[in-house]
Amino acid sequence: MLKAMTSQLRHWQGKFGKEYTDRNALTLEDMDKRYQGHYGVMRTELNETFLGDFERSIRILEVGSNIGNQLLLLQKMGFENLYGIEINNYAVQRSKANTCDINIIQGSAFDIPFKDGFFDLVFTSGTLIHIVPSDIQKVLMEIHRCTNEYIWGFEYYADTYTEVKYRGHDELLWKTDFGRLYLDSFDGLKLVKEKRVKYLEDDNVDTMFLMRKRGTE
């Protein structure tokens, strides 16, 4: 039983989340093509830029892993110890058919079911944008709690919190400077790397950032 339940989680746990999963059930090649079409750069290239020098044995968790494609891209890079949590059980079941040797379970970003510092790196990709601003600190604290060293993210960017209507719905999507939120929330974090990625077809921007806990250098 998931301990925390919000209206956003109810959407993602139910039919709305299932429909999202079906829309985005891409092959890795198609996902890279989508990134190339949106940004002019493939996700594979971004991953290599940020994680290319990391030891392949580190333990990695994705929060909001859906069917596991982001984890599969890391596996393709040679990373060996990969985990994911996902709120939608349908997506979790699809991930079991979609992946091999990746541990993806049903779970909530509000209550990550792993002990403190269990992972070397915890990341999100388009997950924080779906957390209502009044709840975002709870999620950041959970991510910070269960990583021993690194936090990595790829999220929509804006200078200030901005709500965006999502598929006709209110209160399901926001953009802000999530990297800055982390830095403002935890004194022991420093920014290792950040890249703002502009869309080719409009002026929207996404941001990829890598944080490291001080004292782990």
C-alpha positions as CSV (number, residue, x, y, z in Angstrom):
1,M,0.0,0.0,0.0
2,L,1.4,3.4,-1.0
3,K,1.5,5.6,2.1
4,A,1.1,9.0,0.3
5,M,-1.6,9.7,-2.2
6,T,-2.3,13.0,-3.9
7,S,-4.7,14.0,-6.7
8,Q,-1.7,14.0,-9.1
9,L,-0.7,10.5,-8.0
10,R,-4.2,9.2,-8.5
11,H,-4.1,10.5,-12.1
12,W,-0.8,8.8,-12.8
13,Q,-1.7,5.6,-11.0
14,G,-4.9,5.1,-12.9
15,K,-6.2,5.3,-16.5
16,F,-4.4,8.6,-17.2
17,G,-1.1,7.0,-16.4
18,K,-1.9,3.9,-18.5
19,E,-2.6,6.1,-21.5
20,Y,0.6,7.9,-21.0
21,T,2.5,4.6,-20.9
22,D,0.9,3.4,-24.1
23,R,1.7,6.7,-25.9
24,N,5.3,6.7,-24.9
25,A,6.1,3.0,-25.3
26,L,8.9,3.7,-27.8
27,T,12.0,1.7,-28.8
28,L,15.3,3.1,-27.7
29,E,16.0,4.1,-31.3
30,D,12.6,5.9,-31.6
31,M,13.3,7.7,-28.3
32,D,16.6,8.9,-29.5
33,K,14.9,10.1,-32.7
34,R,12.3,12.0,-30.6
35,Y,15.0,13.7,-28.7
36,Q,16.9,14.5,-31.9
37,G,13.7,16.0,-33.4
38,H,12.9,18.1,-30.2
39,Y,16.4,19.3,-29.3
40,G,18.8,18.4,-32.1
41,V,20.6,16.0,-29.7
42,M,19.9,12.4,-28.8
43,R,19.3,11.3,-25.2
44,T,22.2,8.9,-25.7
45,E,24.5,11.8,-26.3
46,L,23.3,13.7,-23.2
47,N,23.7,10.6,-21.1
48,E,27.3,10.2,-22.3
49,T,28.1,13.9,-21.6
50,F,26.9,13.6,-18.0
51,L,27.7,10.0,-17.0
52,G,30.3,8.8,-19.5
53,D,33.1,8.8,-17.0
54,F,31.2,7.1,-14.2
55,E,32.1,3.6,-13.0
56,R,29.7,1.2,-14.5
57,S,29.2,-0.7,-11.2
58,I,27.6,2.2,-9.4
59,R,24.0,1.6,-8.0
60,I,21.5,3.8,-9.8
61,L,17.8,4.5,-9.1
62,E,15.3,6.2,-11.4
63,V,12.3,7.8,-9.7
64,G,9.3,7.6,-12.2
65,S,10.8,4.9,-14.5
66,N,7.6,4.1,-16.5
67,I,8.5,1.1,-18.7
68,G,12.3,1.5,-18.1
69,N,13.5,3.0,-21.3
70,Q,15.8,5.5,-19.6
71,L,17.3,2.7,-17.5
72,L,17.7,0.6,-20.7
73,L,19.8,3.4,-22.2
74,L,22.0,3.4,-19.2
75,Q,22.3,-0.4,-19.4
76,K,23.3,0.0,-23.0
77,M,26.1,2.3,-21.8
78,G,27.3,-0.6,-19.6
79,F,25.8,0.3,-16.2
80,E,25.1,-2.9,-14.2
81,N,23.1,-2.0,-11.1
82,L,19.9,-0.4,-12.1
83,Y,16.7,0.1,-10.2
84,G,13.4,2.0,-10.8
85,I,10.3,2.9,-9.0
86,E,7.0,3.7,-10.8
87,I,3.6,4.7,-9.5
88,N,1.6,3.0,-12.3
89,N,1.3,-0.7,-11.9
90,Y,0.5,-1.2,-15.6
91,A,3.8,0.5,-16.5
92,V,5.6,-1.7,-14.0
93,Q,4.2,-4.8,-15.6
94,R,5.2,-3.6,-19.0
95,S,8.7,-2.8,-17.8
96,K,9.1,-6.4,-16.7
97,A,8.6,-7.5,-20.3
98,N,10.7,-4.6,-21.6
99,T,13.8,-5.0,-19.5
100,C,16.2,-7.7,-18.2
101,D,18.3,-7.5,-15.1
102,I,16.8,-4.1,-14.1
103,N,14.8,-4.1,-10.8
104,I,11.7,-1.9,-11.3
105,I,9.0,-2.0,-8.6
106,Q,5.8,0.0,-7.9
107,G,6.5,2.8,-5.5
108,S,6.0,6.5,-4.9
109,A,8.5,9.4,-5.0
110,F,7.0,10.5,-1.6
111,D,8.1,7.3,0.1
112,I,11.0,5.7,-1.8
113,P,11.2,2.1,-0.5
114,F,15.0,2.0,0.0
115,K,17.2,2.9,3.0
116,D,19.2,6.1,3.4
117,G,22.2,6.4,1.0
118,F,21.4,3.0,-0.7
119,F,22.2,4.4,-4.2
120,D,25.2,6.1,-5.7
121,L,23.0,8.1,-8.0
122,V,19.3,8.9,-8.1
123,F,17.7,10.5,-11.1
124,T,14.4,11.7,-12.6
125,S,13.5,12.4,-16.2
126,G,10.3,14.4,-16.6
127,T,9.0,13.4,-13.1
128,L,9.5,16.5,-10.9
129,I,7.4,18.5,-13.4
130,H,4.3,16.5,-12.4
131,I,4.7,17.2,-8.6
132,V,2.5,20.0,-7.3
133,P,4.8,22.8,-6.0
134,S,3.4,22.5,-2.5
135,D,4.6,18.9,-2.4
136,I,7.9,19.2,-4.3
137,Q,10.1,19.5,-1.1
138,K,8.8,16.1,0.1
139,V,10.0,14.5,-3.1
140,L,13.4,16.3,-3.2
141,M,14.0,15.2,0.4
142,E,13.3,11.6,-0.4
143,I,15.6,11.7,-3.5
144,H,18.3,13.4,-1.4
145,R,17.8,10.9,1.4
146,C,18.4,7.7,-0.6
147,T,21.4,8.8,-2.6
148,N,24.9,8.5,-1.2
149,E,26.5,10.8,-3.7
150,Y,24.8,12.1,-6.9
151,I,21.5,13.5,-8.0
152,W,20.8,13.7,-11.8
153,G,17.8,15.2,-13.5
154,F,16.3,16.2,-16.8
155,E,13.2,18.4,-16.4
156,Y,11.3,21.3,-18.0
157,Y,12.9,24.7,-17.2
158,A,11.5,28.1,-16.3
159,D,13.0,30.9,-14.2
160,T,10.0,30.7,-11.8
161,Y,7.3,28.1,-11.1
162,T,5.0,28.2,-14.1
163,E,1.9,25.9,-14.5
164,V,1.3,24.4,-17.9
165,K,-2.0,22.9,-19.0
166,Y,-1.4,19.2,-19.7
167,R,-3.6,17.4,-22.2
168,G,-6.5,19.6,-21.1
169,H,-5.9,19.2,-17.4
170,D,-4.9,21.7,-14.7
171,E,-2.6,20.9,-11.8
172,L,-0.7,18.2,-13.6
173,L,2.4,19.9,-15.0
174,W,4.8,22.7,-13.9
175,K,8.2,23.9,-15.0
176,T,10.8,25.7,-12.9
177,D,14.5,25.7,-12.2
178,F,14.6,22.3,-10.5
179,G,18.4,22.3,-10.2
180,R,18.2,25.6,-8.2
181,L,15.4,24.0,-6.0
182,Y,17.8,21.3,-5.0
183,L,20.7,23.7,-4.3
184,D,18.5,26.0,-2.2
185,S,17.1,23.0,-0.3
186,F,20.3,21.2,0.7
187,D,23.4,23.0,1.9
188,G,25.5,19.9,1.2
189,L,25.0,19.9,-2.5
190,K,27.0,21.4,-5.3
191,L,26.3,21.7,-9.0
192,V,28.7,19.5,-11.0
193,K,27.3,20.1,-14.5
194,E,24.2,21.7,-16.1
195,K,23.1,22.0,-19.7
196,R,20.1,24.0,-20.9
197,V,18.6,22.3,-24.0
198,K,16.3,24.5,-26.2
199,Y,13.6,23.1,-28.3
200,L,14.1,23.4,-32.0
201,E,10.4,24.3,-32.8
202,D,9.8,26.9,-30.1
203,D,11.5,28.8,-27.2
204,N,10.8,26.2,-24.5
205,V,13.9,25.0,-22.7
206,D,14.6,21.8,-20.7
207,T,17.5,21.4,-18.3
208,M,19.8,18.5,-17.4
209,F,21.7,18.9,-14.2
210,L,24.1,16.8,-12.1
211,M,24.5,17.4,-8.3
212,R,27.0,16.0,-5.9
213,K,26.9,15.8,-2.1
214,R,29.8,17.7,-0.6
215,G,32.3,15.6,1.2
216,T,32.0,12.7,-1.3
217,E,34.7,14.0,-3.7
